[in-house]
Amino acid sequence: MTPATAIREELADASTRRERGRHGRWIAEHRPFLIALALGAVVRVVVSLAFTPALMVSDGPRYLSFLDTFEPAQDRVVGYSLLLLYPLSLITESLLAVTVTQHLLGLATAVLLYVLLRRWGVAPFLATLATLPVLFDGMTLLLEHSMLSDTLFVLVVTAGIVVLGWRRRPTLPLALAAGLLLGTSVTVRQVGLPLVLAGVAFCVVAGRGWRVRLAPAAVFALAFMVPVGAYATWYHHEHGIYGLSEIGGQAAYMRTTSFVDCSGLSVPNYQRVLCPPEPRGQREDPTFYGWDDAGTAAHLTSPPGTTSAEAMRAFADEAMRDQPVDYALVVLRDFALNFDLWRGDRFEFDTSHKWRFNLYVDREPDSWTRPAFEAHGGEQLSTHQPYATALAVYSWVGYIPGPVLLGCLVLGLMGGFGWGRARGSEVRAMCLLLIASGVILLLVPAVTTQFVWRYQLPGLALLPAGAALAFSALRGGGVAGTVATPSTD
């Protein structure tokens, strides 16, 4: 061997050792999250083995019906069907492909949150801790395995927040991309519409100087409206009006069924049928009156020139004007239910059983689910042991208790508003974006329709992340740049 060859080999060996060292340090740094991510993947494999091909929950058949009509629905936005179900249907008719994809989307959401928190200076273990609800929450796993829009919605919202907060002060390209993503989330679940306020507020608070503040805010708002406007135009083409759906009146009516007192309500006689017959405190779940009760909304006969949706909206508006305090108290009550100690039924709500795996163990198809399965893949739901029983038990304990989630909210607010050491932190705007987005997505259902445990899902992703960032700031950390230093311009 010549001296030159020996030198080359020695340099190559040194380069290999350095590369192995860097790889080893990367593994060591991120080991907590990599372990959690691997375990999260294992749990999702168990879910896929336990219930095949998918759980048909709640509105699942309605989302699948889009594949037969390819039209925007009047009772919900169908971005989930358009963006996920339809592309997958071009590849395979198996609903298993949908659930596998959604499990991967759930893991991707955890990765996005972890990357965001590390980029903003949160320690690896704390960042990992914040992703555990996304990785292991029982209801999250159930919704990933169902034909429902929640998993895609949370991913798109998370991606939009990550893009918007990728730099300490948002740039125009990032504001544009984030606006498109968060606007797209509105076509998946209409509850995302107020997120435009959170995004604009972040651009204004995070920037320095009015030009740097207002330009990204304007770009974000305009980009946000692009997918929303495109969907509304499509809806107009199919149904003759500009809008995302026509569920608003029915949803508002359902909201009033918890508190309305018709004895003093001034409404036309034909709207009186909308009054729940039971006294307050003994009423059914709002969904019952809006969808299932043959004696209320289904029995409404509107005069010529007035649609049922318009009549229900008028009834709801009058009830809210007549009883503003009762309405406000019901909204606060339902918002507070997100922080209940256990996921059970309170007040008139009775759907908590839908979000636990034990309901689906050896469940027979019914007249609602059987046709949807037959039309899309043909394979009916089947249960496999011992996985299904293990998940049924897991459903009762595998979730973040409400008081812990409330603690995340309080901690996030402390960090965002500059409590203690967080006062001079550079991460306050990002912290407020996470917390404000989570609160918006928990509060809007309480304001517009009703409480459902399923609607808690975005809060499970965003509030712990905001709390982790706030905790880091309160300890004097949270300086952007642990993973890669965001630009300060």
N, C-alpha and C positions, 0 to 999 in steps of 0.2 A: 504494500500500500504506500502510495506516494504521500509526502507531507501535505500536498494540496488536498488529496482525497480525504485524509484524516481530518483536516480542518473542516472540510465541508460536512463530513459525517458528524463531527462534534457540534457544529453549528445547528445541523438538522436536529440532533438529539436535544440540544438546548431549547430549540423552538418548540419541539414536541412537549418537553417538560413544562415550558411556560403555558402552552395551550392547555395541557392537562391541569395545570394549577389554576388557570382562569376558570376552566370548566368546574373544577372541584369547589372553588370559592363560590361560583354561581349556585351550584347545587346546595352548598351549605347555607348560603344566605336565604334561599327560598325554600328550604326543606320543609318548614311547617306547612306552607301553602301547597306544595307539591304532594305531601302526604294527604292533606285534606281533600285536594282535588281528586286524587286516586281513590280515596274512600268514597267520595261523592259519586264517582263513576261506577264503583262496585254496587252501591245502593241502587243506582238507576238500572243496572243490569238485573238486579233482583226484582225490581218493579216490572221490568219487561218480561221476565220469566214467569212472574206470578199471574199477570193478567194479559191475555192476548185476545185480539190484536190491540185493543184500546178500551178505555173506559168511555162510555157514552153518557156524559153528564149534562144535565140542564139543557143548555142551548146548542149542544153539539149537533143534533140533526139539522137545526136551522142553518148553521154555518156550512154544513155539507150540502145543503140544498142549493147553494150558490153554484155548485159544479153542474147542476142540471139547468139552471136558468141563465147564469152569467149576467145577472142584473143586480144593481144595488138594491138592497132590501130596504123596506120602509120602516122596519122596526129596529134596525141596528146598522152600524157601519160594517162593511164586509171586507175591510183591508186585510184581515187575517186570512179569509178565504182566497182573496186575490193574490196575496203575496206569498202565501205558504201552501195552502191546500191545493190550489190550482197548479202551480209548477210541479209539485210532487205527483199530482194525478197524471201528468204527462209522462212520467217515468214508470209509475206502478199504481195499481188500484189498491194495493194493500195499505190499510190504515196503520199497520206496524211501521211503515216508513215515516208516517207523520209523528208517531210517538218517539221513535228513535231520534228523528231530527230535533224534536222539541227537548228531549233530554240533553242533546248536544248544545242546544241554545241555552239551556239552564247552566251548563258548565261554562259556556262562553261568557255568560253574564257575570259569573263569579270571577273569571279571569279578568274581565274588564274592570270590575271594581277593585280587584287587588292591584292591577297595574296603575290605576288612577291614584289609589292611596299611597303606593310606594313612590310614585312620581312626585307626590306632594309631601313627601318626607315622613310618612307613617312607618314605624318599625315593622319588620316582616311578621312577627307574631301577632301584633295588634291588627295589622291589615288582614291577616288570615282569619282572626277572630271575627272581624266584621263580615266576612263572606260566608260564615257558617250557616246563617239562616237560608241563604240561597242554595247552599250545597245540601242541606240535610232537613230542612223543614218538611214535615209530612204533607201538608197541604200543597206546598210547592211541587213536590214529587207527584202528587195526585193530578194536579193541573197540567203538568208536563205530559202526563200519560192520557190526557183527555183531548177531545176535539173542541177546545176552547181557546180564546184569543189571548189569555193572560200571559203566557210564557213569551210569546212574540212581542207583546206590548212592553213588558218589562225589559227585554233585551234592547229594543229600539230606543226606549227612553234612556236606558243606561248608556248606550252607545252615543246618543246625542249629548248627554251630560259630559261624558269622557272627552268627546271631541271639543266641546265648548270650553272645557277646563284644561285642555292639554297644555296651554301656556298660561303663565301667571296673569297676563293681560291678553284677552282674546284678539286674534288677528282677523282681518276681513275674510280670508279663506276659511278659517275655522268657524267663524260665525255663520258663514254661508252653509257649510256642511252640516253644522249642528242644527241650524234652522230647518234644513230639509229633513233631517232625521226626526226631530221632534215634531215637525209638522206631519210627517208620515205616521207617527204614533197616533195621531188623532183619527186617521182612517182605520186604525186597528181597534182603538177604543176611544170613543168620543170624549171620555173624561179627561183626556190629555190636552184639550183645547186651552185651559188656563196656563199651561206650561209656557206659553209665549211670554207671559208676564214675568215668570221666574228667570227665563233666559235674558230678556231685555234688562231686568234689574241687575243680573250678574254683569252684563257688559258695562252698564253704567257705573256700578260700584267698583269693579275691578280695574277700570281704566284710569288713566291719569291725564287730566286735561280734557276739555269738552269735546275736542275733535276725536281723540282716542276713545272717549266714552260713547259718543253718539253715533259715529260711523259704524262700528260693529253692531251696536244695538239696532240700527236701522236695517242693516244687511240681514241680521238674524231674523227680524220681524218679517221682512219681505220674503225671505227664503221659507220661513215657517208657513206663510200663506200660500206658497206655490202648490204643494200637495193637497192642502185643504181646498184651495180654489179649484184644482183639477178634479177632485172628487165631487165637489158641489156642481161643477159643470156637467160631469157624467150623470149625476143624479138628475139634473134638470133635463138632460137629453132623454132620460128614461121615464121620468115621472112628471115633468112639466113645471117643477119649481126648483129654485136654487136652495140647496140645503144638504146636510149630511144624512139626515133621516127625518122621520116624522114621529118619532117616539116621544118627543118632548112633552106633549100634552098628557099622554098616558102616564109618563114617569112622574110628572108634577102631581097628577091626580093620586097616584099611589102614595106619594109623599104625604098627602094630606090625610090619608085614611087613618093614620096613627093618632091624630089629634082633633080632627074637625068635629065641631058641635053644630049640627044642622038646625038646631032649634032656633038659633038667632041668625041664621045665614040667609042673605037675600040673593036668591038665585031663581031663574025661571023654573017653572014646574017640571018641565021635561028633564032638568038636571037633578031633580030630587032623587031620582033612582040611584044616583051615585053616592048617596049617603049610606055609609055602612049601617046595617040594622042593629049590630051589637053596640052596647054602651062602651064608652072609652074605658080602656083597661081590660076589656074582654074581647078585643078584636083579633082578626086573623092577620097573618103576615101580609104586608101590602101587596106582594105578588099575587096573592089569592084574588084580591079585588080587581086587580088590573088584567089578569089573564084567565082565571079559572072560575070565578063566581058568576053563575048564570043570572043572578039577580041584580047586579050592579052594572059595571061597564058593559058587559055583554048585552044587557037589556036596554041600553041607552038608545033612544030614537031621536036623532037631531032633526030640527026643522030644515026645510030646503035652504040651501045656501050656506049651511053650517056643517062642517065635518065633525065626526066623533072626536077627533083629536082637538079640534078647536073648542068643542063643548067642554071637554075634560080640562083643557087649559083654562078656560074661563071659570070653571068651578074651582080649580086650584087657586087661581089668582084671587078670587073673592074670599076663599077660606084663609089664605095667608094675610090678606089685608084685614080681615075681620078678627083674626087671632094671631097677631104677629108675635106675641110673647110665647104662646103655645108652640108656634112653629119654630122659633129660635131655640126653645128648650128641647124640642125633639131632635133638632139638628145637633145640638151639643151633646145630648144623650147618645145619639148614634155614633158620633165621632169618638166619644169616650169609650164606647164598646170595643174599639180597636185595642184598648189597653186593659181589657178584662183579664182576670187571672187565668181563666181557662176558656177554651173554645167551645162554649156551650150555647144554649138558647136562652135568651133574655127577652123579657117583655113579650111582644107579639111575634117575634122571629122564631122560626122553627126549622131552619134548613141546615143547621150545623152538621147533621149526619151526612150530608152530601159530600163533605170535604174530608171524610175519613175512609180509609180503605175497607173497613169492616163491612160497609154497606154493599160492597161489590163482590164479596166472597160468595161464590156459588149463586150469584144473582141470575135469575131467568130473564131473558129479553121480554120486553113488553111492547104494546102497540105503538109506543113512541120511538123506541130504540131499534126494534127489529127491522122495520123498513129501511132505516138509515144504514144499518150494517149491510143489509141485503143489496142495497143499491150501490154501495161503495166498498167493494172487496168481497162481500158475501159471507165472510167468516164471522160468526157470532162470538160474543165475549165468552171466554172460557177461563176457569180458575185452576191454578196449579199449586199444589202443596209441596213442601211446607212453607213456601215463600209467601203465599197469600196470608196465611194465619200470622206469620211473623210481622208482616206489614200492618195487619189489622191491630196488633198489639202496639206496634211502633207509632201508629197514628195518635194514640192517646198520650204519648209522652214526647214524641219527636217534634217539638215546636218551641218557639221562643215565647215565654210567658208575657202577657200584656204589660205587667209592671216593668219588665226589663225593656220592652220596646218604648214605654213611656220614659224610662231613664235615658234611653238613647236620644229621645226628642229633647229632653231638658238639657242634657249634656251638649247636644249639638247647638242648641240656642245659646248656651253659655259661651261656647267657643266662637260662634258666629257674631255675637254682639260684643265680644271683647272683654269677657270676664277675666279678671286677674291677669296672669301672664299672657293670655291670648290677646290683650289689648293691642299690643304692637305686632301681632303676628301677621304674616303675609298671606295666610290661608283663610282669613275670615270670609271673604267673598265666596270661595269655593265651598266652605262649610255651610254657608247660608243657602247656596244653590241646592246642595243635597237635601238639607232639611226642609227648605221651602217646597221643593218638588215633592218630597215624600208627604208633607202635610197637605198639599194641594190634592194629591191623588187619594188621600184618605178622607178629606173633607168634602170634596165635590159630590161623591155619592150620597153622603148624609144630607147635603143641601138639596139635591135634585131628585132623589128617588127613595133610597132606603139603605139600611145597613145589611151587608152580606159579608160573611167571613172571607169569601173569595176576593173581595175588593181590597183586602189588606195586603195583597201580594206585593205591590210596588213599595209600600212602606217597609216591608221586610228587607228589601234590597237597599233602599236609600237611607233610612234612618240610622241603622247601625254603621253604615259607611260615614255618614256625617258625624256620628258620635266618636268614631275612631279618629277622625281628623281633628275634631275639637279636643279630644283628650290629649292628643299629641301637642296641640297648640297650648293648652292649659299647663302642660308640663314644660313649656318653653321650647318645644320642638316644632315640627311641622314646617320647617323651611324647605321650600321647593328645591328639588335637586338631588334627592337621595338616589334616584335611578338615573335621571338625566335632567340636568338643570334647565327648566323652562326659561325661555327668553324673557327679559324684563321689558322689552319694547312692545 
